[in-house]
């Protein structure tokens, strides 16, 4: 073991054991009813993970919204990570990313008045407020709330990333896990996300064996389907380039502020682009000095036919950023993503499993 990894293990592993003990005690208090869970008259679907960031929660929430919005009046509630506001905030046409968080803003901008979107640190309070404001809501989606156990879910969905699965990870701070692998026992559905396009049958079996789910739990595998380039500033662009029209080796400055940009970068490199990555931290709030750096690095790219490409989540923050250079507005594009579930003939579609689990949870109350 390299020296720095040995030092990390010696220093962080004991802390992670103490952290795990604290989490286990908290979960036991919920299981014994000492800490109370709130049930609601409408079904609550929790989408979360047990690892820190980067599993693809927002695209999967969007998939569920799109699949069920014709049958249900949906409310989406999250805490609004890194927002500048506090307490309950209902999304509106006047909302900005800093008001409700970039992910909630993205969901609201995509689905608008067809669903209700809100943020609140205290999810019980948030659900009650949403139901007061819109009594027609008959399905709540809680984004990133698997550890928020004060709400009793009708359906719990846990995501784990293909390249960083929970069974190859450790508890914080030594690893990235918020809870031990045993927390998966609370899930009704587990989704392995960001799968490669050429997964082999043996790889499916490795996940099935290592996750070792109960018979009642359902396992899905999903991948990203990347769309066409979309201008971040539509009014500044006359002609939108397509990936097919780009010459091999076209310089792209890829600007990301997401937890794990590697799948996105791999996709762009498969398009034969010459990629230069400008990486910021997850949910990064871009400053004026960041804009200076981005403009400098873009100008240093060789050739005239060059572009800035970013993720859909980053595009939300960049579009609303007052410091973004006017000269670059016609050169920056984002790539929208949608979730595709890998067809395994023995599985019903995810949305049908969600509805069945909701029915079963009400049947056995």
C-alpha positions in Angstrom: 0.0 0.0 0.0 1.5 3.4 -0.9 2.5 5.6 2.0 -0.2 8.2 1.6 -2.9 5.6 1.4 -1.5 3.9 4.5 -1.6 7.2 6.4 -5.1 7.9 5.2 -6.2 4.5 6.4 -4.6 4.9 9.8 -6.1 8.4 10.3 -9.5 8.1 8.6 -10.6 4.5 9.1 -11.0 4.7 12.9 -13.1 7.9 12.4 -15.3 6.1 9.8 -15.9 3.4 12.3 -17.1 5.9 14.9 -19.2 7.6 12.2 -20.8 4.3 11.3 -21.6 3.6 14.9 -23.4 6.9 15.1 -25.4 6.2 11.9 -26.3 2.7 13.2 -27.6 4.1 16.5 -29.7 6.7 14.7 -31.2 4.0 12.4 -32.0 1.8 15.4 -33.8 4.7 17.1 -36.1 4.9 14.0 -36.6 1.2 13.8 -37.6 1.1 17.5 -40.0 4.0 17.1 -38.1 6.3 19.5 -37.5 8.7 16.6 -40.9 9.0 14.8 -41.6 8.8 11.1 -44.5 10.8 9.6 -46.9 9.1 7.3 -48.9 11.0 4.7 -52.2 10.5 3.0 -50.5 10.7 -0.4 -47.8 8.2 -1.6 -44.2 9.4 -1.1 -41.5 8.2 -3.4 -37.9 8.7 -2.1 -35.0 8.9 -4.6 -31.6 8.9 -3.0 -28.3 7.1 -2.5 -26.0 6.0 0.3 -22.9 7.4 -1.4 -21.9 11.1 -1.6 -23.0 12.7 -4.9 -22.7 11.9 -8.6 -25.1 8.9 -9.0 -27.6 10.8 -11.3 -30.5 11.5 -9.0 -31.9 14.5 -10.9 -32.2 12.7 -14.3 -33.9 9.7 -12.6 -36.3 12.1 -10.8 -37.0 13.7 -14.2 -37.6 10.2 -15.7 -40.2 9.4 -13.0 -41.9 12.7 -13.4 -42.2 12.3 -17.1 -43.4 8.7 -16.8 -46.1 9.4 -14.2 -47.2 13.0 -14.7 -50.2 12.1 -16.9 -51.6 9.8 -14.1 -50.7 11.9 -11.0 -50.5 15.5 -9.8 -46.8 15.4 -8.8 -45.0 17.4 -6.2 -41.2 17.4 -6.2 -39.5 18.4 -2.9 -35.8 18.6 -2.2 -33.7 20.5 0.3 -32.3 22.8 -2.4 -28.6 22.1 -1.9 -26.4 25.2 -1.8 -29.3 27.7 -2.2 -29.0 31.1 -0.5 -32.5 30.9 1.0 -33.8 29.1 4.1 -36.9 27.3 5.0 -39.8 26.5 2.6 -39.6 28.0 -0.9 -42.1 27.3 -3.6 -40.7 27.4 -7.2 -42.2 30.1 -9.4 -41.4 31.8 -12.7 -39.5 34.3 -10.7 -37.3 31.7 -9.0 -33.5 31.7 -9.6 -31.0 28.8 -9.0 -29.8 30.6 -5.9 -33.3 30.6 -4.5 -34.2 26.9 -4.9 -30.9 25.2 -5.9 -29.8 24.4 -9.4 -31.4 20.9 -9.5 -34.8 22.1 -8.4 -34.6 25.0 -10.8 -33.7 22.6 -13.7 -36.7 20.4 -12.9 -39.1 23.4 -12.6 -37.8 24.9 -15.8 -38.3 21.6 -17.6 -41.8 20.7 -16.3 -43.1 24.2 -15.3 -46.7 24.5 -14.1 -47.5 20.8 -14.9 -46.0 19.8 -11.5 -45.3 21.6 -8.1 -41.7 22.1 -7.1 -40.5 23.2 -3.7 -37.5 23.1 -1.4 -37.3 22.7 2.4 -34.7 21.4 4.8 -37.4 19.8 7.0 -39.2 17.5 4.6 -42.2 16.9 6.8 -42.9 20.6 7.0 -42.2 20.9 3.2 -44.7 18.1 2.3 -47.4 19.7 4.6 -46.9 23.1 3.0 -47.1 21.7 -0.5 -50.3 19.8 0.2 -51.8 23.0 1.8 -50.8 25.1 -1.3 -52.0 22.5 -3.8 -54.4 19.9 -2.4 -54.6 18.2 -5.8 -51.1 16.8 -5.3 -51.5 13.0 -5.1 -47.8 11.9 -5.4 -44.7 13.3 -3.7 -41.2 12.8 -5.0 -38.5 13.4 -2.4 -35.1 14.1 -4.1 -32.1 13.0 -2.1 -33.9 12.0 1.0 -33.0 8.4 1.7 -31.3 9.4 4.9 -34.1 11.8 5.9 -36.1 9.1 7.8 -38.6 11.4 9.5 -40.7 10.8 6.4 -42.0 7.3 6.0 -41.8 6.5 2.3 -44.2 4.4 0.2 -41.4 3.6 -2.2 -37.6 3.9 -1.5 -35.3 4.0 -4.6 -31.6 3.9 -4.1 -29.1 4.7 -6.9 -25.5 3.4 -7.1 -23.1 4.3 -9.8 -21.7 1.5 -12.1 -18.1 2.7 -11.8 -18.3 3.4 -8.0 -20.7 0.8 -6.6 -21.5 0.7 -2.9 -19.9 -2.7 -2.4 -16.5 -1.3 -3.4 -16.7 1.7 -1.0 -16.3 2.5 2.7 -18.0 4.8 5.2 -17.2 8.5 5.4 -14.6 10.0 5.8 -12.5 7.0 4.7 -14.8 6.4 1.8 -17.9 8.0 0.3 -20.7 6.1 2.0 -23.2 8.0 4.1 -24.4 4.7 5.5 -23.2 1.1 5.5 -24.1 -1.3 2.7 -26.8 -2.7 5.0 -28.9 0.4 4.5 -29.8 -1.1 1.1 -32.1 -3.4 3.0 -34.5 -0.4 3.4 -34.8 0.1 -0.4 -37.6 -1.3 -2.5 -35.7 -0.6 -5.8 -32.0 -0.3 -6.5 -30.8 1.2 -9.7 -27.2 0.8 -11.1 -26.7 4.1 -13.0 -24.4 5.3 -15.7 -23.8 1.8 -17.1 -21.6 1.5 -20.2 -23.3 0.8 -23.5 -21.6 -2.6 -23.9 -22.4 -4.3 -20.6 -21.9 -8.0 -20.6 -24.0 -10.7 -18.9 -21.2 -11.4 -16.5 -21.2 -7.8 -15.3 -24.9 -8.0 -14.5 -24.3 -11.1 -12.5 -21.4 -9.4 -10.6 -23.8 -6.6 -9.4 -26.5 -9.1 -8.6 -24.2 -11.2 -6.5 -22.5 -8.3 -4.7 -25.6 -6.3 -4.0 -27.3 -9.5 -2.7 -30.8 -8.0 -2.6 -33.8 -9.6 -1.0 -36.3 -11.3 -3.4 -38.9 -8.5 -2.8 -36.3 -5.8 -4.0 -36.1 -4.9 -7.6 -32.8 -4.3 -9.4 -32.5 -2.0 -12.5 -29.7 -0.9 -14.7 -29.7 2.5 -16.5 -27.5 4.5 -18.8 -27.5 8.1 -20.1 -28.8 9.0 -23.5 -27.1 12.2 -24.6 -29.0 14.6 -26.7 -28.1 17.2 -29.3 -26.2 20.4 -28.5 -28.5 23.1 -27.1 -27.4 26.8 -26.8 -27.1 28.0 -23.2 -28.0 31.5 -24.6 -30.5 30.9 -27.4 -30.8 34.5 -28.4 -27.1 34.8 -29.1 -26.9 31.8 -31.5 -28.0 31.7 -35.1 -26.8 28.3 -36.1 -26.6 25.4 -33.6 -23.8 23.0 -34.5 -24.4 19.2 -34.3 -21.9 16.6 -33.2 -22.1 15.0 -36.6 -21.1 18.3 -38.3 -18.0 18.8 -36.1 -14.7 18.0 -37.7 -12.6 15.3 -35.9 -10.3 17.1 -33.4 -12.6 20.1 -33.0 -11.4 21.9 -29.8 -14.0 21.8 -26.9 -13.5 23.5 -23.6 -15.6 21.3 -21.3 -16.8 23.3 -18.2 -18.3 21.2 -15.4 -19.3 21.7 -11.8 -20.7 18.2 -11.1 -19.5 15.5 -8.8 -18.3 13.1 -11.5 -17.7 14.5 -15.0 -15.9 11.4 -16.3 -18.9 9.8 -18.2 -19.7 13.1 -19.8 -16.0 13.7 -20.9 -15.8 10.1 -22.2 -18.9 10.7 -24.3 -17.4 13.8 -25.8 -14.1 12.1 -26.6 -16.0 9.3 -28.3 -17.3 12.1 -30.7 -13.7 12.6 -31.7 -13.5 16.0 -30.2 -10.3 17.4 -28.7 -11.4 17.9 -25.1 -9.9 20.3 -22.5 -11.6 19.9 -19.2 -12.1 22.9 -16.8 -13.4 21.2 -13.7 -15.1 22.9 -10.7 -16.6 21.4 -7.6 -20.1 20.0 -7.4 -22.8 22.6 -7.4 -20.1 25.3 -7.9 -21.3 28.9 -7.8 -19.4 30.5 -10.6 -17.6 33.8 -9.7 -16.4 36.7 -11.8 -12.8 35.3 -11.5 -14.1 31.9 -12.8 -15.5 33.6 -15.8 -12.1 35.3 -16.5 -10.4 31.9 -16.3 -12.9 30.3 -18.6 -12.6 33.0 -21.2 -8.8 32.8 -21.0 -8.7 29.1 -21.5 -11.2 29.3 -24.3 -9.1 31.9 -26.1 -6.0 29.7 -25.7 -7.7 26.9 -27.7 -6.3 26.7 -31.2 -8.4 27.4 -34.3 -11.5 29.4 -35.0 -14.1 26.6 -35.0 -14.1 25.9 -31.2 -16.8 25.7 -28.6 -17.6 25.5 -24.9 -19.6 22.5 -23.8 -21.2 22.0 -20.4 -23.7 19.8 -18.6 -27.4 20.6 -18.4 -27.1 21.2 -14.6 -24.2 23.7 -15.1 -26.0 25.4 -17.9 -28.7 26.5 -15.4 -26.1 28.3 -13.3 -24.2 29.8 -16.2 -27.3 31.1 -17.9 -28.2 33.0 -14.7 -24.6 34.2 -14.1 -24.2 38.0 -14.5 -20.5 37.6 -15.1 -20.6 35.3 -18.1 -18.6 37.0 -20.9 -20.9 38.4 -23.6 -18.3 37.4 -26.3 -18.7 33.7 -25.4 -22.5 33.5 -25.3 -22.7 32.4 -29.0 -20.0 29.7 -28.3 -21.4 27.8 -25.3 -23.7 24.8 -25.5 -25.0 22.1 -23.2 -25.8 18.5 -23.8 -29.2 17.4 -22.3 -29.4 13.9 -20.9 -32.2 11.4 -20.5 -32.2 8.1 -18.6 -32.6 4.9 -20.6 -33.2 1.7 -18.7 -31.5 -1.4 -20.1 -34.1 -3.8 -21.3 -34.1 -7.0 -19.3 -37.1 -9.0 -20.4 -37.9 -10.3 -16.9 -38.5 -6.8 -15.5 -41.5 -4.6 -15.7 -40.8 -0.9 -16.4 -39.7 1.2 -13.4 -42.9 3.3 -13.3 -45.0 0.1 -13.1 -42.9 -1.2 -10.3 -43.3 2.1 -8.4 -47.1 2.0 -8.9 -47.3 -1.6 -7.7 -45.1 -0.9 -4.7 -47.4 2.0 -3.8 -50.5 -0.2 -4.1 -48.8 -2.9 -2.0 -47.7 -0.4 0.7 -51.3 0.7 1.1 -52.7 -2.8 1.0 -50.5 -4.0 3.9 -50.9 -0.9 6.2 
